[in-house]
Amino acid sequence: MAKMNILPQSQFGFFLSRSDDVPSEISFGGHDESRVAEPLSWAKVIEPEKGYWQVPIKGIRIGGTSIPLCDSGKCVGIVDSGTSLIGVPSKSVRDFHLKLARKIQGEAEQIDCRHVGGPEMVFDLDGFEVSMGAEDYSRPAAMKVESSSTGKVQVVCRASLLPVDMGADGGNPLTFILGEPLLRKYYTAFDWKQKQIGFALAKQPDVPDASGAARKPLQASPTVQV
């Protein structure tokens, strides 16, 4: 399509639905304005020659506390719709798990941790921030943990995190993967000419009710959609 010069812009936009009842969407030639709740904020792609949609991460906060891991300025995040979790450098994944875990009351089998409050995780993308709450990063199922010292069982909610070891292949050991949990919250637009990625809070449409009532139609957009 780009070679045929039929696209209004050198971009594609990606919307990842939170519900199986609403289809996800990719738009070629721009982004779908009806899917965003705010203007796009743009982050420059760094080292595009490596083939990744990779952006700088200038800092990370969990629960309002800065994580020193990125103080060197060398952290990067690969935006990847093919990764179902948030990827964290393997040497730091245990620390992230501990900071995002929370003890709760109740029966583990009756708890959906996505509905249990937890610390916010914030990524500074050098000019603007994107964040995820417990509803975005949590494993749905709670876990029972037995104390080795007291034998007491505690119910715990945990994050879904993927250990990433890019350094083992000669890459950047401070690489994060910004996968589906972030992409369900944020609409993303990928500009291959300007080499930048736009982020905006996604506008999730209403899910059809049990009667099958249709949600209101989306606004038209000047993009080619599949």
BAZAGU-993606 format. One record per atom (N, C-alpha, C): residue number from 1; residue in one letter; x, y, z. Coordinates in steps of 0.02 Angstrom, whole numbers, plus 50000, padded with zeros to 5 digits. Layout:
PT|n|res|east|north|up
PT|NUM|A|X|Y|Z
...
END
This chain:
PT|n|res|east|north|up
PT|1|M|50041|49939|50000
PT|1|M|50000|50000|50000
PT|1|M|50043|50063|50000
PT|2|A|50099|50061|50037
PT|2|A|50143|50119|50038
PT|2|A|50174|50130|49969
PT|3|K|50196|50076|49937
PT|3|K|50227|50082|49871
PT|3|K|50177|50107|49819
PT|4|M|50113|50090|49828
PT|4|M|50061|50112|49782
PT|4|M|50039|50184|49796
PT|5|N|50065|50213|49851
PT|5|N|50052|50282|49870
PT|5|N|49977|50295|49881
PT|6|I|49944|50247|49915
PT|6|I|49872|50254|49928
PT|6|I|49857|50270|50001
PT|7|L|49909|50276|50042
PT|7|L|49898|50289|50113
PT|7|L|49903|50364|50128
PT|8|P|49857|50392|50166
PT|8|P|49860|50464|50183
PT|8|P|49922|50481|50224
PT|9|Q|49945|50434|50267
PT|9|Q|50003|50446|50310
PT|9|Q|50044|50382|50315
PT|10|S|50108|50390|50331
PT|10|S|50152|50332|50338
PT|10|S|50146|50303|50408
PT|11|Q|50087|50283|50426
PT|11|Q|50073|50259|50494
PT|11|Q|50025|50200|50492
PT|12|F|50028|50161|50546
PT|12|F|49973|50115|50560
PT|12|F|49956|50122|50634
PT|13|G|49892|50115|50651
PT|13|G|49869|50121|50719
PT|13|G|49844|50055|50746
PT|14|F|49854|50044|50810
PT|14|F|49838|49979|50841
PT|14|F|49793|49988|50901
PT|15|F|49734|49956|50900
PT|15|F|49688|49956|50955
PT|15|F|49678|49885|50979
PT|16|L|49692|49872|51043
PT|16|L|49684|49806|51072
PT|16|L|49625|49808|51121
PT|17|S|49574|49770|51105
PT|17|S|49512|49770|51144
PT|17|S|49522|49736|51211
PT|18|R|49486|49759|51262
PT|18|R|49486|49727|51327
PT|18|R|49436|49669|51330
PT|19|S|49392|49664|51280
PT|19|S|49339|49614|51282
PT|19|S|49337|49573|51218
PT|20|D|49324|49508|51225
PT|20|D|49316|49465|51166
PT|20|D|49254|49483|51126
PT|21|D|49209|49522|51156
PT|21|D|49147|49541|51122
PT|21|D|49158|49599|51074
PT|22|V|49215|49632|51079
PT|22|V|49231|49689|51036
PT|22|V|49296|49674|50999
PT|23|P|49296|49676|50933
PT|23|P|49358|49659|50896
PT|23|P|49413|49710|50905
PT|24|S|49474|49685|50906
PT|24|S|49532|49730|50904
PT|24|S|49539|49756|50832
PT|25|E|49585|49803|50821
PT|25|E|49586|49837|50756
PT|25|E|49656|49862|50739
PT|26|I|49674|49855|50676
PT|26|I|49733|49889|50650
PT|26|I|49711|49933|50592
PT|27|S|49735|49994|50591
PT|27|S|49716|50043|50540
PT|27|S|49779|50065|50503
PT|28|F|49777|50061|50437
PT|28|F|49834|50081|50396
PT|28|F|49822|50151|50366
PT|29|G|49874|50191|50367
PT|29|G|49869|50258|50338
PT|29|G|49854|50312|50389
PT|30|G|49857|50295|50453
PT|30|G|49843|50343|50506
PT|30|G|49817|50306|50566
PT|31|H|49784|50342|50611
PT|31|H|49754|50309|50669
PT|31|H|49680|50326|50672
PT|32|D|49642|50285|50707
PT|32|D|49570|50292|50712
PT|32|D|49553|50339|50769
PT|33|E|49531|50400|50753
PT|33|E|49516|50451|50803
PT|33|E|49462|50428|50852
PT|34|S|49417|50384|50829
PT|34|S|49363|50363|50873
PT|34|S|49387|50314|50927
PT|35|R|49448|50291|50921
PT|35|R|49475|50243|50970
PT|35|R|49519|50277|51023
PT|36|V|49530|50342|51020
PT|36|V|49574|50375|51068
PT|36|V|49534|50424|51111
PT|37|A|49553|50428|51175
PT|37|A|49519|50472|51222
PT|37|A|49556|50537|51234
PT|38|E|49614|50546|51200
PT|38|E|49655|50605|51210
PT|38|E|49703|50610|51150
PT|39|P|49736|50668|51141
PT|39|P|49784|50673|51086
PT|39|P|49843|50626|51096
PT|40|L|49873|50605|51041
PT|40|L|49931|50561|51044
PT|40|L|49992|50599|51071
PT|41|S|50032|50566|51112
PT|41|S|50098|50591|51132
PT|41|S|50149|50547|51098
PT|42|W|50202|50577|51070
PT|42|W|50247|50540|51026
PT|42|W|50315|50529|51060
PT|43|A|50340|50468|51053
PT|43|A|50407|50449|51077
PT|43|A|50449|50428|51017
PT|44|K|50510|50452|51015
PT|44|K|50555|50435|50960
PT|44|K|50579|50362|50966
PT|45|V|50581|50329|50909
PT|45|V|50610|50262|50907
PT|45|V|50685|50269|50909
PT|46|I|50718|50231|50953
PT|46|I|50791|50234|50957
PT|46|I|50820|50170|50927
PT|47|E|50877|50178|50895
PT|47|E|50911|50124|50861
PT|47|E|50864|50084|50815
PT|48|P|50830|50118|50769
PT|48|P|50782|50084|50725
PT|48|P|50815|50032|50680
PT|49|E|50880|50039|50670
PT|49|E|50916|49991|50627
PT|49|E|50915|49920|50656
PT|50|K|50899|49914|50721
PT|50|K|50895|49848|50752
PT|50|K|50829|49812|50737
PT|51|G|50782|49849|50709
PT|51|G|50719|49818|50689
PT|51|G|50665|49817|50742
PT|52|Y|50677|49849|50800
PT|52|Y|50627|49851|50853
PT|52|Y|50591|49918|50853
PT|53|W|50528|49917|50873
PT|53|W|50493|49979|50889
PT|53|W|50511|49994|50963
PT|54|Q|50568|50027|50971
PT|54|Q|50599|50034|51037
PT|54|Q|50603|50107|51057
PT|55|V|50581|50122|51119
PT|55|V|50580|50191|51143
PT|55|V|50621|50197|51207
PT|56|P|50646|50257|51223
PT|56|P|50685|50265|51284
PT|56|P|50640|50265|51346
PT|57|I|50664|50236|51400
PT|57|I|50630|50239|51465
PT|57|I|50677|50278|51512
PT|58|K|50657|50338|51529
PT|58|K|50700|50381|51570
PT|58|K|50692|50368|51644
PT|59|G|50638|50337|51663
PT|59|G|50628|50322|51734
PT|59|G|50566|50279|51744
PT|60|I|50564|50245|51802
PT|60|I|50507|50203|51820
PT|60|I|50490|50216|51893
PT|61|R|50425|50221|51907
PT|61|R|50402|50228|51976
PT|61|R|50351|50172|51990
PT|62|I|50355|50145|52050
PT|62|I|50305|50097|52073
PT|62|I|50278|50123|52139
PT|63|G|50212|50135|52141
PT|63|G|50182|50162|52201
PT|63|G|50210|50229|52221
PT|64|G|50231|50269|52172
PT|64|G|50258|50335|52185
PT|64|G|50332|50337|52202
PT|65|T|50364|50279|52207
PT|65|T|50436|50276|52224
PT|65|T|50477|50260|52162
PT|66|S|50528|50300|52149
PT|66|S|50570|50289|52090
PT|66|S|50611|50226|52097
PT|67|I|50619|50190|52041
PT|67|I|50660|50130|52038
PT|67|I|50728|50151|52011
PT|68|P|50783|50139|52048
PT|68|P|50849|50163|52025
PT|68|P|50876|50127|51964
PT|69|L|50844|50074|51941
PT|69|L|50869|50034|51886
PT|69|L|50884|50076|51824
PT|70|C|50844|50127|51812
PT|70|C|50851|50166|51750
PT|70|C|50887|50233|51761
PT|71|D|50919|50242|51818
PT|71|D|50954|50304|51831
PT|71|D|51011|50316|51782
PT|72|S|51037|50262|51753
PT|72|S|51092|50269|51705
PT|72|S|51070|50298|51639
PT|73|G|51004|50301|51627
PT|73|G|50978|50326|51564
PT|73|G|50981|50276|51507
PT|74|K|50997|50213|51522
PT|74|K|51006|50163|51470
PT|74|K|50946|50116|51461
PT|75|C|50892|50126|51500
PT|75|C|50834|50082|51493
PT|75|C|50796|50096|51428
PT|76|V|50771|50044|51397
PT|76|V|50731|50050|51337
PT|76|V|50670|50005|51343
PT|77|G|50618|50021|51305
PT|77|G|50559|49980|51304
PT|77|G|50540|49963|51232
PT|78|I|50531|49898|51218
PT|78|I|50510|49877|51152
PT|78|I|50434|49869|51153
PT|79|V|50400|49907|51111
PT|79|V|50327|49903|51107
PT|79|V|50309|49845|51062
PT|80|D|50276|49794|51090
PT|80|D|50267|49731|51054
PT|80|D|50197|49702|51067
PT|81|S|50155|49703|51017
PT|81|S|50088|49675|51023
PT|81|S|50088|49599|51025
PT|82|G|50146|49568|51011
PT|82|G|50151|49495|51012
PT|82|G|50173|49467|51079
PT|83|T|50181|49510|51130
PT|83|T|50201|49487|51196
PT|83|T|50142|49498|51244
PT|84|S|50120|49445|51276
PT|84|S|50058|49448|51315
PT|84|S|50068|49478|51385
PT|85|L|50130|49488|51406
PT|85|L|50145|49514|51472
PT|85|L|50189|49576|51467
PT|86|I|50203|49606|51524
PT|86|I|50254|49658|51528
PT|86|I|50321|49624|51543
PT|87|G|50371|49637|51501
PT|87|G|50437|49607|51510
PT|87|G|50482|49652|51551
PT|88|V|50517|49622|51598
PT|88|V|50562|49658|51644
PT|88|V|50630|49625|51640
PT|89|P|50685|49663|51640
PT|89|P|50752|49632|51640
PT|89|P|50756|49578|51694
PT|90|S|50782|49520|51675
PT|90|S|50779|49461|51718
PT|90|S|50810|49472|51787
PT|91|K|50863|49512|51790
PT|91|K|50897|49523|51854
PT|91|K|50855|49566|51902
PT|92|S|50803|49599|51875
PT|92|S|50763|49643|51916
PT|92|S|50691|49619|51925
PT|93|V|50673|49563|51892
PT|93|V|50603|49543|51892
PT|93|V|50580|49524|51962
PT|94|R|50622|49494|52004
PT|94|R|50602|49476|52073
PT|94|R|50586|49539|52113
PT|95|D|50627|49591|52105
PT|95|D|50615|49654|52141
PT|95|D|50549|49685|52120
PT|96|F|50533|49682|52055
PT|96|F|50470|49710|52030
PT|96|F|50411|49669|52058
PT|97|H|50419|49603|52060
PT|97|H|50366|49561|52088
PT|97|H|50352|49580|52160
PT|98|L|50404|49589|52200
PT|98|L|50396|49605|52271
PT|98|L|50362|49672|52280
PT|99|K|50380|49721|52238
PT|99|K|50351|49788|52244
PT|99|K|50278|49791|52221
PT|100|L|50259|49747|52175
PT|100|L|50190|49748|52149
PT|100|L|50144|49700|52184
PT|101|A|50170|49655|52225
PT|101|A|50129|49606|52261
PT|101|A|50093|49641|52319
PT|102|R|50035|49615|52337
PT|102|R|49999|49641|52396
PT|102|R|49962|49584|52430
PT|103|K|49964|49586|52497
PT|103|K|49930|49537|52539
PT|103|K|49856|49558|52544
PT|104|I|49812|49508|52541
PT|104|I|49740|49522|52543
PT|104|I|49706|49474|52590
PT|105|Q|49645|49492|52608
PT|105|Q|49603|49450|52650
PT|105|Q|49552|49413|52607
PT|106|G|49531|49354|52629
PT|106|G|49480|49317|52593
PT|106|G|49505|49252|52565
PT|107|E|49460|49216|52532
PT|107|E|49476|49152|52501
PT|107|E|49506|49163|52432
PT|108|A|49563|49132|52420
PT|108|A|49598|49143|52356
PT|108|A|49554|49124|52296
PT|109|E|49514|49072|52303
PT|109|E|49474|49048|52247
PT|109|E|49418|49096|52228
PT|110|Q|49401|49142|52272
PT|110|Q|49346|49188|52260
PT|110|Q|49369|49258|52240
PT|111|I|49434|49266|52230
PT|111|I|49462|49333|52219
PT|111|I|49488|49340|52147
PT|112|D|49469|49394|52115
PT|112|D|49499|49413|52051
PT|112|D|49545|49472|52065
PT|113|C|49610|49461|52062
PT|113|C|49659|49512|52082
PT|113|C|49657|49574|52038
PT|114|R|49627|49569|51980
PT|114|R|49622|49628|51937
PT|114|R|49575|49680|51967
PT|115|H|49534|49659|52016
PT|115|H|49488|49704|52049
PT|115|H|49511|49722|52119
PT|116|V|49572|49706|52135
PT|116|V|49601|49722|52200
PT|116|V|49654|49776|52190
PT|117|G|49647|49831|52225
PT|117|G|49693|49888|52215
PT|117|G|49766|49870|52227
PT|118|G|49810|49906|52194
PT|118|G|49881|49895|52201
PT|118|G|49920|49956|52179
PT|119|P|49985|49955|52186
PT|119|P|50026|50013|52167
PT|119|P|50026|50025|52092
PT|120|E|50028|50087|52073
PT|120|E|50031|50106|52002
PT|120|E|50103|50099|51978
PT|121|M|50111|50073|51917
PT|121|M|50177|50069|51886
PT|121|M|50180|50119|51829
PT|122|V|50228|50165|51832
PT|122|V|50232|50221|51785
PT|122|V|50299|50219|51748
PT|123|F|50295|50227|51681
PT|123|F|50354|50231|51638
PT|123|F|50360|50301|51611
PT|124|D|50418|50332|51621
PT|124|D|50433|50398|51592
PT|124|D|50466|50387|51524
PT|125|L|50430|50407|51471
PT|125|L|50455|50396|51403
PT|125|L|50487|50459|51374
PT|126|D|50521|50496|51416
PT|126|D|50560|50555|51395
PT|126|D|50515|50609|51365
PT|127|G|50471|50636|51406
PT|127|G|50427|50690|51383
PT|127|G|50355|50679|51404
PT|128|F|50336|50618|51417
PT|128|F|50269|50602|51443
PT|128|F|50273|50534|51477
PT|129|E|50220|50518|51513
PT|129|E|50219|50456|51551
PT|129|E|50161|50411|51530
PT|130|V|50171|50346|51535
PT|130|V|50117|50298|51529
PT|130|V|50116|50257|51593
PT|131|S|50058|50235|51613
PT|131|S|50052|50201|51677
PT|131|S|50006|50141|51673
PT|132|M|50013|50096|51721
PT|132|M|49968|50039|51727
PT|132|M|49949|50030|51800
PT|133|G|49886|50014|51811
PT|133|G|49862|49999|51878
PT|133|G|49857|49924|51887
PT|134|A|49835|49904|51947
PT|134|A|49829|49833|51962
PT|134|A|49784|49797|51914
PT|135|E|49732|49831|51889
PT|135|E|49686|49800|51841
PT|135|E|49720|49783|51775
PT|136|D|49777|49815|51761
PT|136|D|49813|49804|51698
PT|136|D|49866|49750|51704
PT|137|Y|49903|49748|51760
PT|137|Y|49962|49704|51764
PT|137|Y|49951|49641|51806
PT|138|S|49895|49636|51842
PT|138|S|49886|49581|51890
PT|138|S|49869|49514|51857
PT|139|R|49894|49460|51887
PT|139|R|49869|49394|51872
PT|139|R|49798|49390|51900
PT|140|P|49750|49362|51863
PT|140|P|49682|49358|51890
PT|140|P|49678|49317|51955
PT|141|A|49712|49260|51957
PT|141|A|49706|49215|52015
PT|141|A|49752|49236|52072
PT|142|A|49725|49235|52132
PT|142|A|49766|49247|52191
PT|142|A|49806|49184|52208
PT|143|M|49856|49192|52250
PT|143|M|49901|49137|52267
PT|143|M|49906|49130|52343
PT|144|K|49907|49068|52367
PT|144|K|49918|49055|52438
PT|144|K|49992|49045|52451
PT|145|V|50019|49082|52499
PT|145|V|50090|49078|52516
PT|145|V|50096|49060|52589
PT|146|E|50134|49007|52604
PT|146|E|50144|48985|52673
PT|146|E|50211|49012|52699
PT|147|S|50209|49044|52757
PT|147|S|50269|49071|52787
PT|147|S|50313|49014|52812
PT|148|S|50377|49016|52794
PT|148|S|50424|48963|52815
PT|148|S|50439|48966|52890
PT|149|S|50428|49025|52920
PT|149|S|50444|49033|52991
PT|149|S|50385|49020|53036
PT|150|T|50325|49042|53015
PT|150|T|50266|49034|53058
PT|150|T|50217|48981|53034
PT|151|G|50223|48962|52971
PT|151|G|50177|48913|52943
PT|151|G|50109|48943|52925
PT|152|K|50101|49007|52938
PT|152|K|50038|49040|52923
PT|152|K|50030|49050|52848
PT|153|V|49969|49039|52822
PT|153|V|49955|49047|52751
PT|153|V|49926|49116|52738
PT|154|Q|49955|49151|52690
PT|154|Q|49933|49218|52671
PT|154|Q|49912|49217|52598
PT|155|V|49857|49251|52583
PT|155|V|49834|49257|52514
PT|155|V|49866|49319|52483
PT|156|V|49895|49311|52423
PT|156|V|49934|49364|52391
PT|156|V|49911|49374|52319
PT|157|C|49907|49436|52297
PT|157|C|49896|49453|52227
PT|157|C|49963|49472|52197
PT|158|R|49976|49447|52136
PT|158|R|50041|49458|52104
PT|158|R|50032|49488|52035
PT|159|A|50087|49514|52009
PT|159|A|50088|49540|51940
PT|159|A|50106|49485|51891
PT|160|S|50085|49493|51829
PT|160|S|50107|49449|51775
PT|160|S|50166|49483|51740
PT|161|L|50225|49458|51751
PT|161|L|50286|49487|51723
PT|161|L|50326|49433|51687
PT|162|L|50360|49454|51634
PT|162|L|50400|49408|51594
PT|162|L|50474|49426|51602
PT|163|P|50517|49379|51625
PT|163|P|50589|49394|51629
PT|163|P|50618|49403|51558
PT|164|V|50657|49455|51549
PT|164|V|50687|49470|51484
PT|164|V|50763|49473|51493
PT|165|D|50799|49437|51450
PT|165|D|50872|49436|51454
PT|165|D|50901|49450|51385
PT|166|M|50895|49512|51363
PT|166|M|50923|49532|51299
PT|166|M|50999|49532|51301
PT|167|G|51028|49542|51360
PT|167|G|51100|49545|51367
PT|167|G|51134|49479|51349
PT|168|A|51097|49423|51357
PT|168|A|51126|49358|51341
PT|168|A|51142|49351|51267
PT|169|D|51107|49389|51226
PT|169|D|51119|49388|51153
PT|169|D|51160|49449|51130
PT|170|G|51191|49483|51177
PT|170|G|51230|49542|51159
PT|170|G|51191|49606|51154
PT|171|G|51127|49604|51174
PT|171|G|51085|49663|51171
PT|171|G|51088|49703|51236
PT|172|N|51042|49750|51243
PT|172|N|51040|49794|51301
PT|172|N|51010|49756|51360
PT|173|P|51047|49746|51415
PT|173|P|51021|49709|51472
PT|173|P|50966|49747|51510
PT|174|L|50956|49811|51493
PT|174|L|50904|49852|51526
PT|174|L|50844|49860|51480
PT|175|T|50825|49807|51446
PT|175|T|50769|49808|51399
PT|175|T|50706|49783|51432
PT|176|F|50653|49824|51427
PT|176|F|50586|49805|51447
PT|176|F|50545|49789|51385
PT|177|I|50493|49748|51392
PT|177|I|50445|49736|51338
PT|177|I|50378|49766|51359
PT|178|L|50355|49814|51321
PT|178|L|50290|49846|51335
PT|178|L|50238|49809|51293
PT|179|G|50210|49756|51322
PT|179|G|50166|49711|51286
PT|179|G|50093|49726|51296
PT|180|E|50052|49674|51291
PT|180|E|49979|49681|51289
PT|180|E|49948|49718|51349
PT|181|P|49972|49709|51410
PT|181|P|49940|49745|51466
PT|181|P|49941|49821|51455
PT|182|L|49996|49847|51428
PT|182|L|50000|49919|51414
PT|182|L|49959|49937|51352
PT|183|L|49961|49893|51302
PT|183|L|49927|49908|51239
PT|183|L|49852|49903|51243
PT|184|R|49826|49869|51294
PT|184|R|49753|49870|51305
PT|184|R|49731|49936|51334
PT|185|K|49775|49968|51371
PT|185|K|49758|50033|51402
PT|185|K|49771|50091|51354
PT|186|Y|49823|50085|51313
PT|186|Y|49843|50140|51269
PT|186|Y|49836|50119|51195
PT|187|Y|49804|50162|51157
PT|187|Y|49805|50156|51084
PT|187|Y|49875|50177|51061
PT|188|T|49903|50142|51012
PT|188|T|49969|50159|50987
PT|188|T|49968|50170|50912
PT|189|A|50005|50220|50890
PT|189|A|50012|50235|50819
PT|189|A|50086|50231|50802
PT|190|F|50102|50195|50749
PT|190|F|50172|50182|50730
PT|190|F|50187|50217|50664
PT|191|D|50233|50264|50666
PT|191|D|50252|50303|50607
PT|191|D|50320|50280|50582
PT|192|W|50319|50244|50525
PT|192|W|50382|50215|50501
PT|192|W|50425|50266|50463
PT|193|K|50396|50322|50443
PT|193|K|50435|50373|50408
PT|193|K|50471|50419|50459
PT|194|Q|50434|50442|50509
PT|194|Q|50463|50486|50560
PT|194|Q|50497|50446|50615
PT|195|K|50488|50380|50614
PT|195|K|50518|50336|50665
PT|195|K|50499|50358|50735
PT|196|Q|50433|50354|50749
PT|196|Q|50408|50372|50814
PT|196|Q|50344|50333|50828
PT|197|I|50326|50329|50892
PT|197|I|50267|50294|50914
PT|197|I|50224|50342|50954
PT|198|G|50160|50346|50937
PT|198|G|50113|50387|50974
PT|198|G|50073|50345|51024
PT|199|F|50062|50373|51084
PT|199|F|50024|50340|51136
PT|199|F|49966|50385|51156
PT|200|A|49907|50356|51166
PT|200|A|49849|50392|51192
PT|200|A|49805|50342|51229
PT|201|L|49774|50364|51283
PT|201|L|49726|50321|51317
PT|201|L|49674|50296|51267
PT|202|A|49663|50231|51267
PT|202|A|49615|50202|51220
PT|202|A|49543|50216|51243
PT|203|K|49500|50226|51195
PT|203|K|49428|50233|51210
PT|203|K|49396|50166|51195
PT|204|Q|49384|50128|51247
PT|204|Q|49354|50062|51239
PT|204|Q|49279|50070|51228
PT|205|P|49251|50042|51174
PT|205|P|49179|50048|51162
PT|205|P|49139|50006|51210
PT|206|D|49075|50023|51215
PT|206|D|49030|49984|51257
PT|206|D|49022|49914|51228
PT|207|V|49020|49865|51272
PT|207|V|49010|49796|51251
PT|207|V|48935|49785|51241
PT|208|P|48914|49752|51186
PT|208|P|48843|49739|51175
PT|208|P|48813|49702|51235
PT|209|D|48751|49720|51253
PT|209|D|48720|49687|51310
PT|209|D|48690|49620|51290
PT|210|A|48660|49586|51339
PT|210|A|48634|49519|51327
PT|210|A|48580|49517|51273
PT|211|S|48545|49573|51263
PT|211|S|48492|49575|51213
PT|211|S|48520|49581|51142
PT|212|G|48586|49593|51137
PT|212|G|48617|49600|51071
PT|212|G|48614|49670|51044
PT|213|A|48594|49718|51086
PT|213|A|48590|49787|51063
PT|213|A|48659|49811|51040
PT|214|A|48660|49842|50983
PT|214|A|48724|49863|50953
PT|214|A|48749|49926|50987
PT|215|R|48814|49931|50995
PT|215|R|48843|49993|51020
PT|215|R|48840|50045|50966
PT|216|K|48846|50108|50984
PT|216|K|48841|50161|50934
PT|216|K|48900|50155|50885
PT|217|P|48889|50168|50821
PT|217|P|48942|50159|50771
PT|217|P|49001|50205|50782
PT|218|L|49059|50182|50761
PT|218|L|49119|50223|50766
PT|218|L|49118|50278|50715
PT|219|Q|49151|50333|50730
PT|219|Q|49157|50387|50682
PT|219|Q|49201|50364|50624
PT|220|A|49187|50392|50566
PT|220|A|49228|50375|50508
PT|220|A|49297|50404|50517
PT|221|S|49347|50369|50488
PT|221|S|49416|50393|50492
PT|221|S|49449|50382|50424
PT|222|P|49497|50426|50405
PT|222|P|49528|50421|50340
PT|222|P|49583|50369|50339
PT|223|T|49567|50306|50356
PT|223|T|49616|50254|50358
PT|223|T|49590|50193|50322
PT|224|V|49635|50150|50303
PT|224|V|49617|50086|50274
PT|224|V|49617|50035|50330
PT|225|Q|49560|50004|50345
PT|225|Q|49554|49959|50401
PT|225|Q|49543|49888|50378
PT|226|V|49573|49841|50416
PT|226|V|49563|49769|50402
PT|226|V|49545|49734|50466
END
